[in-house]
């Protein structure tokens, strides 16, 4: 049974945040987190391992910002292929011999369409470079996440579709349910197999998904609430138990792929795994 077939039959758990886990492990703020796949692979491997131990059946590569535009902020714009290929190989190595899928994580470029045009940046080319390297590294699921601009997501999706036929998970974020649902319709029309939401709290994720067809494959990766500063660190208020309760509501809504975003750690995923085992019976 492959990834899409399994989603048709049961709820699958994804992982939680990579960035907040690395920062909690002592990585300095402002460090290029994606480059750690090359320079400190054991640190990244440890995060992957903890999520799998917590019950995650899908892990994402540590490549959210591993595109040439974002990497340029760290002087690493010429290392796109190296970082993404290495991240894919690292995640695959962690998942080897386990019943776990590996997805290549791709985030937005962090600039507007107008900024890209003014700087002469071909967004399609930038996404093609990153996704191509993830595919070369062995990823056979591409995970497009945290896109606020549906137009940018469609460019990334088009780049992926031109490279490989493997499944894609496409997650949008935002505040307006009507705009969100219109954007999801465009992404579905572009043949994204799994659509959904991330980087909003669980209640808002449920609200955004309310108008969507539960017969489609839906995904939700909520955050653990809004961060608060405490002793120079960001703290997320949503407890693992509260997160798991909300996950059950999302599963009842028809969400098939459930994980977490900012502030969600292995304890949240473990609590969600327990809650789903007790209440959701696989087909």
Buried (B, 14 or more C-beta within 10 A) or exposed (E): EEBBEBBEEBBBBBBBBBBBBBBBEEBEEEBBBBBBBBEBBEBBBBBBBBBBEBBBBBBBBBBBBBBBBBBEEBEBBEBBBBBBBBBBBBBBBBBEEEEBBBBBBBBBBEBEBEEBEEEEBEBEEBBBBBBBBBBBBBBBBBBBBBBBBBEBBBBBBBBBBEBBEBBBBBBBBBEEBEBBBEBBBBBBEBEBBBBBBBBBBBEBBBBBBEEBEEEBBBBBBBBBBEBEEEEEEBEBEBBBBBBBBBBBBBBEBBBBBBBBBBBBBBBBBBBBBBBBEEEBEEE
